[in-house]
Amino acid sequence: LSDPQTILRVPCQKTHIPDDASRHRIASYFAGLVGKGVREVQKRLPQVMVRWGKVRVIDGDSISSSWVDQRRSEEGRCTSFFETEVKDKGHSGAWVPRIFYGELDEILVCKLPGDRKFWRHFAGQVRLLADITPYRTGSRDAALEIVAHHQPTAPVIVDIQSVTAVVGRLQTRGTWHLLDRTGGMVRPEFVPSDELEVEEEMGDVY
């Protein structure tokens, strides 16, 4: 696994087949890693990818995928919104941390084929992917100031480790605001891999 100790939680669809749009995003992600064309990569992706419903973060909260959280999303009580911190080049050329927020749409497990000539050192790896929809927030930190989220940007695929903390939402006067209580301190939790199997058997559904 790309992150073998991340806690994934049910529901789990073991025979999930991503749609064409999702496969294109996955291919775009891997194309940047292996230096190949998107179409070349897409033709070589596995047809079936296991889909999980939730991922657990270090404070004990779980971030749900929007596909299992649709009803709560309609009521404004969803737990599929998250925070991520990435390094970006500033005007001076130095790498600086930037905060982004988005919605977790799917958690996918992608086992790459073993062709080392094509996939290079990624051949045969199992990668944990997050299909996310980022929101435009101007890189503002909702833990430090009031931040509203407006129109989403195009969905993208990222490594599951990019999803770092669950955030809440509050609607006032027709505008959604983000509630981030992490203070930038929450990161994915790492536990022994056998705990993943135990949680699946218990059917941990909230």
C-alpha positions as CSV (number, residue, x, y, z in Angstrom):
1,L,0.0,0.0,0.0
2,S,1.1,3.6,-0.5
3,D,0.0,4.2,3.1
4,P,-0.6,0.7,4.6
5,Q,-1.6,2.0,8.0
6,T,-4.3,4.5,7.2
7,I,-7.6,3.5,8.8
8,L,-10.2,3.0,6.1
9,R,-13.8,2.3,7.2
10,V,-16.9,0.7,5.8
11,P,-19.0,0.7,3.8
12,C,-16.8,-1.0,1.3
13,Q,-17.6,-1.9,-2.3
14,K,-15.1,-4.6,-3.4
15,T,-16.4,-4.7,-7.0
16,H,-16.6,-1.0,-7.7
17,I,-16.0,0.1,-11.3
18,P,-15.1,3.8,-11.6
19,D,-17.0,5.7,-14.3
20,D,-15.2,7.2,-17.3
21,A,-14.8,10.7,-15.7
22,S,-13.2,9.2,-12.6
23,R,-10.9,6.9,-14.6
24,H,-9.7,10.0,-16.6
25,R,-8.9,11.8,-13.3
26,I,-7.0,8.8,-12.0
27,A,-5.1,8.5,-15.3
28,S,-4.2,12.2,-15.1
29,Y,-2.8,11.7,-11.6
30,F,-0.6,8.7,-12.5
31,A,0.4,10.2,-15.8
32,G,2.2,12.9,-13.8
33,L,4.0,10.3,-11.7
34,V,5.2,8.0,-14.5
35,G,5.7,10.6,-17.2
36,K,3.3,9.0,-19.7
37,G,0.3,10.2,-21.6
38,V,-3.1,10.2,-20.0
39,R,-4.7,8.0,-22.6
40,E,-1.8,5.5,-22.4
41,V,-2.2,5.3,-18.6
42,Q,-6.0,5.1,-18.7
43,K,-5.9,2.0,-21.0
44,R,-3.7,0.2,-18.5
45,L,-5.6,1.0,-15.3
46,P,-7.4,-1.9,-13.6
47,Q,-11.1,-2.1,-14.3
48,V,-12.2,-2.7,-10.7
49,M,-11.1,-0.6,-7.8
50,V,-12.3,-1.2,-4.2
51,R,-14.2,1.8,-2.9
52,W,-14.3,2.7,0.8
53,G,-16.7,5.0,2.6
54,K,-14.6,6.7,5.3
55,V,-11.0,7.5,6.4
56,R,-10.1,8.1,10.1
57,V,-7.8,11.0,11.2
58,I,-5.6,11.3,14.2
59,D,-8.2,13.0,16.6
60,G,-10.6,10.1,16.2
61,D,-12.9,11.8,13.7
62,S,-13.8,10.1,10.5
63,I,-14.1,11.9,7.1
64,S,-16.9,10.4,5.1
65,S,-17.0,10.2,1.3
66,S,-19.9,12.2,-0.1
67,W,-21.3,9.0,-1.8
68,V,-22.2,7.6,1.6
69,D,-23.1,11.0,3.2
70,Q,-25.6,12.4,0.7
71,R,-28.5,12.8,3.1
72,R,-26.5,14.6,5.7
73,S,-25.0,16.7,3.0
74,E,-28.4,17.9,2.0
75,E,-29.1,18.9,5.6
76,G,-25.8,20.7,5.9
77,R,-24.5,18.2,8.5
78,C,-22.1,16.2,6.3
79,T,-18.7,15.1,7.4
80,S,-17.2,14.9,3.9
81,F,-15.6,18.3,4.0
82,F,-11.9,18.3,4.8
83,E,-8.7,20.4,5.1
84,T,-5.4,19.9,3.4
85,E,-2.1,21.7,3.5
86,V,0.2,21.7,0.5
87,K,3.5,23.3,-0.4
88,D,3.3,25.9,-3.2
89,K,5.8,28.2,-4.7
90,G,5.4,31.8,-3.6
91,H,6.4,34.9,-5.6
92,S,9.9,34.7,-4.2
93,G,10.3,31.1,-5.5
94,A,10.3,29.6,-2.0
95,W,8.0,26.8,-1.1
96,V,5.3,27.9,1.4
97,P,2.4,26.0,3.0
98,R,-1.1,26.8,1.8
99,I,-4.4,25.7,3.2
100,F,-7.1,24.3,1.0
101,Y,-10.6,22.9,1.7
102,G,-12.8,20.5,-0.3
103,E,-15.2,17.6,-0.3
104,L,-14.1,14.0,-0.3
105,D,-16.1,12.3,-3.0
106,E,-14.6,8.8,-3.1
107,I,-11.8,6.7,-1.5
108,L,-10.4,4.3,-4.1
109,V,-7.8,1.4,-3.9
110,C,-5.9,1.1,-7.1
111,K,-3.6,-1.9,-7.7
112,L,-1.2,-1.0,-10.5
113,P,-0.1,-3.7,-13.0
114,G,3.3,-5.2,-12.7
115,D,4.8,-3.8,-16.0
116,R,7.9,-2.0,-14.7
117,K,8.8,-0.7,-18.1
118,F,5.6,1.3,-18.1
119,W,4.9,2.0,-14.5
120,R,8.5,2.3,-13.4
121,H,9.0,1.8,-9.6
122,F,5.2,2.2,-9.1
123,A,4.6,-1.2,-10.8
124,G,2.6,-3.6,-8.7
125,Q,1.9,-1.1,-6.0
126,V,-1.5,-0.6,-4.3
127,R,-2.2,3.1,-4.1
128,L,-4.9,4.7,-1.9
129,L,-6.5,7.5,-3.8
130,A,-8.9,10.3,-2.8
131,D,-11.3,11.7,-5.5
132,I,-11.9,15.2,-4.2
133,T,-13.7,18.4,-5.2
134,P,-11.7,21.5,-4.0
135,Y,-13.5,24.8,-3.2
136,R,-12.3,28.3,-3.8
137,T,-11.4,29.8,-0.5
138,G,-8.4,32.0,-1.4
139,S,-6.0,29.7,0.6
140,R,-7.4,31.3,3.8
141,D,-7.2,29.3,7.1
142,A,-10.6,28.7,8.6
143,A,-9.0,27.9,11.9
144,L,-7.8,31.6,12.2
145,E,-10.6,33.6,10.4
146,I,-14.1,33.3,9.1
147,V,-13.9,31.6,5.7
148,A,-16.8,31.1,3.3
149,H,-16.7,28.6,0.5
150,H,-18.3,29.4,-2.8
151,Q,-18.2,27.5,-6.2
152,P,-16.2,24.2,-6.4
153,T,-13.4,23.7,-8.8
154,A,-13.0,20.6,-11.0
155,P,-12.7,17.3,-9.2
156,V,-9.1,15.9,-9.0
157,I,-7.4,12.7,-7.7
158,V,-4.8,13.0,-4.9
159,D,-3.1,10.7,-2.5
160,I,-5.2,9.8,0.5
161,Q,-2.6,11.4,2.8
162,S,-3.6,14.8,1.4
163,V,-6.9,14.5,3.3
164,T,-5.8,15.6,6.7
165,A,-8.8,16.8,8.8
166,V,-12.6,16.9,8.9
167,V,-14.2,20.4,9.0
168,G,-17.7,21.5,9.6
169,R,-20.0,23.9,7.8
170,L,-22.5,26.5,9.0
171,Q,-25.0,28.3,6.7
172,T,-25.8,32.0,7.5
173,R,-27.8,34.3,5.2
174,G,-27.5,31.8,2.3
175,T,-23.7,31.5,2.6
176,W,-21.8,28.4,3.8
177,H,-18.9,29.0,6.2
178,L,-16.2,26.5,7.2
179,L,-15.7,25.5,10.8
180,D,-12.1,24.3,11.2
181,R,-11.0,23.5,14.8
182,T,-7.8,21.7,13.9
183,G,-5.4,24.7,14.3
184,G,-3.3,22.9,11.6
185,M,-2.4,20.1,14.0
186,V,-4.5,17.2,12.6
187,R,-2.8,14.6,10.4
188,P,-3.7,11.1,9.2
189,E,-3.5,8.4,11.9
190,F,-1.1,5.4,11.4
191,V,-2.0,2.2,13.1
192,P,-1.0,-1.5,12.7
193,S,-2.4,-2.8,9.4
194,D,-4.4,-5.6,11.2
195,E,-6.6,-3.0,12.8
196,L,-8.0,-2.3,9.4
197,E,-9.3,-5.9,9.1
198,V,-10.8,-5.7,12.6
199,E,-12.7,-2.5,11.9
200,E,-14.1,-4.0,8.7
201,E,-15.3,-7.1,10.4
202,M,-17.1,-5.1,13.1
203,G,-19.0,-3.2,10.5
204,D,-18.2,0.2,11.9
205,V,-20.9,2.4,10.4
206,Y,-21.9,5.7,12.0
